[in-house]
């Protein structure tokens, strides 16, 4: 589509003042952290590219009833519809449909640049039409386009689903919220490429250790959106993004005030209860220690918040990842959302555009392939089940016509009472035991001997090194699962039909 551009509505000085106002919104802020004349400080005017979409879609959010296994092909049980809208409109100016089309800056920084209502776009001029396309170039303040429209639309659909999920989650119990799934049917769509203005503030604050364990200045970035005039339409929208810093002096003053208040209350209250007050030496020592710890915490607050974010990200993944149930749409959507969240959030302070681009492209391809493979696998098992049902129908007809004795004399049943069909190892259990050549013809003794042989091979004493022991432990868990299914005649029979308990 033809590219458009939104002109700067904010001057460089206004952007610096806007950042200072944003930085001073918490009690322990560092005064005048931005100093344009300080070493390492720099302001860059930049036009950031965004793929923007307008769409019309039917949205349906429901509480999914889990399927019993990957081999389940009948219609799933009725689900509880929580939210349903037909013809939901998404415009170019909606936050869900504006996707940063480059990898130069952090995604959470770019989100603050998204255009609000009222921004007047204009077509690119002749000289501007040669805007950069190389990811390594930033020609004249034009950010590079690095993301394809297909990937951008995929992320826009993700935003639409997430918005619908957040709205529906408020209407159900917490346990049901974990099983929500979104069915999004897009009926129309249009797109445009827009360049939105922003100022990139780079500055140094504090110190850190580099890879050579040398103490150097720690560099930070902040982004101020410049598409809305100060005090103009949409001026209340938060258009600044950066990392918060905390003043050690203010933290020490607050701790000192609290300690002084505590000592005063102790002095006044000790006489009432008949206890001796705390000695002044102990009170002063405790105050100095707490003030020192508070100063250290204030200086490390940014890094501590970063680590807290990483921990929350890991906890979310552990709660929702269930790769054994990817055939459930609600689980699959949750896994895909967590994969994209990790791409956005993981170590975002160490953002490297080439690495993030490669990560995003690989993840996009991986998710498409996963859905395609699951669909093909389920189709294959569905056709197999239809074939089995047709064979059962014909067998029933033969029994009614000739009686059970003749039907039982056929060669379709193995001596062990299990259907003998090659290619029935749909979860690879026979392969784990080394019985892929025998499959259903393997006897219970064969299965038992194969299990003991593989278990001995995976024993910790036979695997040296922490990594080898960890892999052996994971393989043994899979081996146990396979053995528990194949040694039980009923479970084994169901397994041959493409089902598991």
N, C-alpha and C positions, 0 to 999 in steps of 0.2 A: 504493500500500500504506500501511497504518497506520504512522505514524512512531514510532520508539523513541528513547530517550536513555540515554546512559551517564553516570552522575554522576561528579563530580570525585573522584578518589582521592588527589590530591596537593594540598597547600596552596601558596599563592603563594611562601612562604619556601622550601619544599622544591623548588619548580620553579627558583628562582634558584640554590639550591645545586647542583641537578642540572646546570644549565647551566655553572656554574663548574667542576664536575668534568669535564664533557665538554671544556671549553675547555683544561684543563690536561693533556690527554692527549698533547701533543707537547712536545718539549724547549724550544722557543723561544716558548712561550705568553706572552701579556701578563697579568701578575698583576692580579686584581681589575678586569678589563675591564668587568664589570657593576657598576654603582654606582647603586642605586635612587634616591639623593639627587642624582645628577648632573643637570645641565641636559640635557633631551632624552631622559632615560631614563623608560620607562613600561612597566608590565606590564598586560596586558589579558586577562581570563578570557574565553574564547570557546568556543562549542559549534559545531563544524564539521560540516556535513552530508555524508554519504556514501551513495551508492547502493551497496548490497551485494547480491550475487547468490550463489545456490547452484545448481549445475548438474551435470548428468551428461553426459559427452561421450565419443565415440570419437575417439581421437587417433592420427594416423598421420603420421610424419615420414619423408620419402624424399629421395633425391638425384635431382633432376629432370634428365632428358635434354632439352636445349633443342630446341624446334621449329625447323625450318629457316626458316620465314617466317610472316607473318601469314596467308598463304593456305593453310596446311597444315591439312587437316581430317581426315586419317585418325587412327586411334588412335595416340597418342604411343608411342614406344618404351618397353619395360618399364623401370621405375625401381627403384633399389635402396632397399629399405625399411630404415631405420635404427632406428626406434623405433615401436612399435605397442602401443596399450593400448585395450581395450574397457571401457566403463563407468567411465572416469576420473571421480572425484568431486571437485568443487570446493565448499568450504563458505563460509558467510558470513564466517568469520574468516580465510580465506586472503587473502594480500596481493594476489594477482592479481585477485580479484573485488570488492575494495573500491575504489570510484572516488569521489574527491573531487567533490562535486556543486556546487561553487561556483568562482568565478574570483578570489576576493578575495586569495588568497595563492599563492605559487609552488607548483608541483606537487611538487617535491622536498621542500619543507617539510611539505606536507600528508601525504606518504607516511609520515612518522614518527608521525602521529597515529592510524594505522589500529589498530583494536582487535585485541588478541591473545586467545588462548584464556582463558576464565575470566571475561571481562567480563560482568557481570550487567546486561542491558538491562531497562528498564522502559518502559511506554507513557507518552506525553506526558500531563501533567495538563491540566486545562481551560484554565488560564491560559497554559500553554506551547504549546497546540495552535495558537495564533495566531502561530506563528513566522514570521519574515520570508520573503517571497517576492520582494521587490523587490531587485535586485542592488545598489542603492545604499544599502540600509539595513542597519544592524547594531543591531537593537533589543534592548537588555538583554543583550548578549553572544551573541546568536544570529546566526550567519553566514547570509548569504542563499543561497537555492537558485537557481542560475542554469543548471544543466545538465539537459537532458531525459533521461529514462530510456533513450531509444533511443541517444543519443550515449554515455551511460555504458556501456551494454551493448556497444557497438562497441569502446570502450576496454578493457573487460574481456576481450573476445575477443582483442584485440591482446596483452594481458598473457599470456593462456593460450598463444597461439602463440609469443610470445617466450620463455616459460619452457620450452616443449617444444623450441624451437630451441637454446637454451643447453644443455640436457641432451644433445641429439643431437649438437651440435657437438663434444662431448668424445669421441665415438665414431668420428669420421671424420677424414680428412686435411684440412688447411686449405683445399686447393683444392676439395674436395667440400663443405666447410662453406658455401662461397659459393653453392652450388646447392641448398641444402636448402629444402624447402617443406613446409608443414604443412597437412594436411587435417583439419579439425575439424568433426565432425558432432555437434551438440548434440541430445540426445534428451529432456531435461527441463530446466526452468529455473524458478526462483522468485526474487523480489526483495523487498527491504525498504529503507526509508529510516531511517537512524540518525544521530543527532547525537552526536559524540564530543568529549570535553573536551580543551582545550589552553590553554596560556598563550602569549601573543604578547609577546615581549620586544623593545622598541625602544630603541636607544641610539645615541650618536654616538661615532665614533672617527676621529681624523685629520681631514684636510681635503681638499677637492677644488675644482675650478673649476666654477662654474655656467655657464649659457648666456651670461651677460654677462661671462664671464671674471673673475668675482670669486671670491676664495677663501672658501669657506664650510665648515662642519662637514659631514662625510660621515656619513650616517645608514644604519643597518643594522637588520635584523630577525633574530630567531631564534624558533624554535617548540619548545616543550617539551610533549610529550604527557602528559596528566594522567589517562589511563584505567587506569593500573596503579599501585598503591601502591608506594612505595619499599620495596624488600626483599620485595615480595609476589610472587605467581605471575606469571611473565613479567617480573620486575624486571630480568633481564639483557638484555632487548631494548633496543636503542638507540632511544630515543624523543626525541632532541634533534637538531635540524637548524639549521645556521647557517653562517656563513663564518668561516674561521680567520684569526687575526691573529698577527703575529710581532713579538716585542719587539726593537727596534733595539739596546737595551743588551745583551741576551743574545747577539745575533748579533755585536756588536762584541767582547764578551768571548771568544766562541769563536774569532773570527778572531785576536784578540790572542794567545790561548793557542797557537794553531797556529803563528803567526809566531814566537813566542818559542821554541817547540820546534824549529822549523826553524833558527833562528839558533844555538841551543845545539848541535844536531847538526852544523851546519856548522863551528862552532868546534872541536868535539872531533874531527871527521873530517878537517878540513883538514890538521892536523898529521900524520896517518897517511899521507895521500897526497901530502904535500909541496906543497900549494897554500895560497895566502894566504886567510884567512877574509874573509867579507864585512865591509865597513867598518860600524861602528855607525851612522853617519849614514844610509847607504843602507838598512840594516835598519829603522831608525826611520821613515824616509820611506815605505818600502814598507808598513810596518805601519799608519801613519796613513792612507795612501791606501786600502788594502784595508778598513780599519775604516770609513772614510767611505762607500765603495761598498757595503759590507755594510749600513750603516744605511739608505742610500737604498733598497736592494733590500728590506729588511725592511718599510719603510713602504709600498712599492709592491707588496708580495707579493700582497695580495688582488686588486688590479687585474691583476697579471701572471697569476695563476691564472685569472681570468675570461677574459683574452685567449687563454690556452692552451686553455681549454675551447672557445672559439669556433673556434680553428684545427683542433682535433680533429674538431669537428662538420663543418666544411667538407671536411676530408680524407675523412671517412666518406662524405659525399654524392658526392664526385667519384669514389670507387672503385666505388660501387654503382649510380649513376644510369645507366640505359640505356633511354631512352624509346622507342627503336626496337624494343625486345623486350618491351613490356608484355604481349604475348599469352602470354608464359611466366609461369606462376603464381609461380614462385620470384622472378623479377625484379619482378613487380608487388607481391608481399608486401614485398620489401626496399625498394622505392620508397615504399610507404605507411608503413612503419615509420620511414623517415628523415624523411618529412614530419611525422609526429607528434612525432618527437624534436626537430625544429627548433622546432615549436610550444612544446614544453616547455622547451627549453634555451636557445634563442636570446635573448641579452640578458635573461635571467631576473631579473637584479638590478634591472632597470628595469621591473618588472611593473606593467602597467596592466590592470585587470580588464575594462573594456569592450572594449579592443582585443583581448585574448586571447579573449574570448567570441565576438566577431565572427569572428576568425581560425578558431577551432575549428568554428563553425557552417559557415563557408564551406568549410573543408577536408573536413568530414564530407559535405557535399553534393557536393563535387567528386569525392571518391573513389567515392561511390555512382554518380554519373553516369558516371564513367570506366568502371567495371565494366559498367554497363548498356550503354553505347555499344559497348564491345568485344564484349560478347555479341551484340548486334544485328548488328554488322559481320561477325563470324565466321559468324553464322547466314545472313546475306545471301550471303556468299561460298560457304558450304557449299551453299546451294540452287543457286547459279549453277554450282558444280562438278557437282552431281547432274544438272543440266540438260544440261551438256556431255557427261557420261558417257552419258546416255540418247541424245543426238544421235549420239554416236560408235557406240553399239550399233546404232542404226537404220541408220546409214551402212554399218556393217560387214555388216548383213543385206542391204542393197541391193546391195553389191558381190558378195556370194555369189550373189545371185539374178540380177543383170543384168550383172555384170562391172564392172571398174574404169573402163572408158571412159565408161559412162553416168554413173557416180557422179561422175567428174571434171568432167562437163559441167554440173554444177549451178552455182547462183549463190552457194553458201555460202562460196566462197573468194575472197578479194580477189586482184587481179592481182599484188600484191607477195608473195603466199604467206602472208600473215598473216590470221588470222580477223578479219573486220570486224564489230565489235559496238560500238555506241555505249554509253557508260556504263561502259567498261572501265578508266577512269582512276582506279583504286582508291587510289593513293598520290599523285595530283595531279601526276604528272610532265608530262603534256601541258599542264596549266594553267600550270606553271612556265615552260614554253617559249612560252606564248601560243597553243597549238595545240588548245585545248579544243573548238573547232568542227570540227576535222578528225579528231582521235583517230587511229584505225588507218589512215585514208585518207591521212594525211600521208606524203609521200615522204621518202626519206633526205635529199634536197636541202632540203626544207622544214625538216626537223629541224636540219640544219647551219646554215642561214641564221637560224633562230629562235634558236639557241644563241649565235651571234656577235652578234646584235642585243641579246639580254639581257645578255651578258657585257660589251658596250660600255656599256650603261646602268649596270651595277654597278661600272664601273671606279673605283678610288679617286680619280682626278683629277676625276671628275664628281660626287663626293659630299663636300661640305665638312663639317667638324666631326667630332670623334672619335666621337660617337654614330652619326652617319650612316655613317661609314666602317666601324664595327663591324657595323652592320646589313647593310651592303652585302656585307661579307666573309662573314657567315653565310648570306646569300641566295645568294651565288656558290657556296658549298660545296654547297648543296642543288641548285643549277642543274647543277653538274658531275655530281652523282650521277644526276640525271634524264637528262642527256645520255649518260652512260656506259651506261645501260640501253637507252635508245631507239635509239641508233645501232647497237647490236648486234642482228642479226636474231633470233638464238636467245633472247637475254634479252628482247627486245621481245615475242616470241611468248609466252614464259612470263608476262610482265607482263600481257598481255591475258587470260590465264587466272587472274589473281589471285595469281600467285606471283612471287617474286624469288629470285635465286641467293643 
